[in-house]
Amino acid sequence: MITQIDHLVLTVRDIETSVAFYETVLGMRVQTFAQGRKALHFGNQKINLQTLGQETRNHACIGSGDVCLITDWAAEKLLEHLARHDVAVLEGPVTKTGARGPITSVYFNDPDGNLIEVSSYD
């Protein structure tokens, strides 16, 4: 029945701070939609950004997101890139299990404390 994830939503304190982080550090493309909302595009997916209270149908809170993103970069290249952008690595590279099997993962937080896992399949 379900074939893929189309988008996720992260709740953030400041949309522009988050846009700058995801655009600069993770190379995502920014799109404005629906009366000024912001989306971060990568591959065939996107992350929508919202501020606390913007969406009343969910139980969102700032910094509660936990997202795993797939890269084609080697872990060493990713670590060097994160260091250049002063992003503190919480863990990794470590071996974890992804949707398609073993992955090598690096963990860090975005400006709002959301846990970001960037992984590569071996």
Secondary structure, DSSP 8 states (H G I E B T S, - for coil): ------EEEEEES-HHHHHHHHHHTT--EEEEETTTEEEEEETTEEEEEEETTS-TTS---TT--EEEEE-SS-HHHHHHHHHHTT--EEEEEEEEEETTEEEEEEEEE-TT--EEEEEEE-
